[in-house]
Amino acid sequence: MTDLNTHAPTRFLRDEELRRGIELFYFAYRDFTRDPDEILAKYGYGRAHHRVIHFIKRNPGMPVSELLKYLRITKQSLSRVLGQLVEEGYVVQEKGTRDRRQRLLNLTEKGQKLEAELSAPLRERVARAYKLSGAEAVAGYWKVLLNMVDEHERQMVLEHVERD
């Protein structure tokens, strides 16, 4: 296996280094999504379903408006995906206690099991990569990812990912 440290760029903003980073990102994303995609296909679901399930798991009782903010998709797109998950018993929607127009989202027991099935191979892949890379590389990776997020949303994303 090639050691990327032997190719560590000293001038990392040149086109060839940018291309290299972009391509590595594409290949990593391809492999990162492969296992969940195979699981989702068994249910007739896609990546949008996975993202919805992930964020509801991470934010039990979240309102639909907050989910839209995280996913940056249209209400129409979310409605289709969320409607399917509700109809098939993976997600429940409850009226808000303060604002009855608000719809609060939670995973059902069935949804919790699907989320665990989807996230297990992701946790294994990321844990393996972190272990092979070391703490300093992981910290640098987190920094790069955070800086890829639109500047006006970085603080919100940082607060989200650092919550317990």
Secondary structure, 3 states (H helix, E strand, C coil): CCCHHHHCCCCCCCHHHHHHHHHHHHHHHHHHHHHHHHHHHHHCCCHHHHHHHHHHHHCCCEEHHHHHHHHCCCHHHHHHHHHHHHHCCCEEEEECCCCCCCEEEEECHHHHHHHHHHHHHHHHHHHHHHHHHCHHHHHHHHHHHHHHCCHHHHHHHHHHHCCC
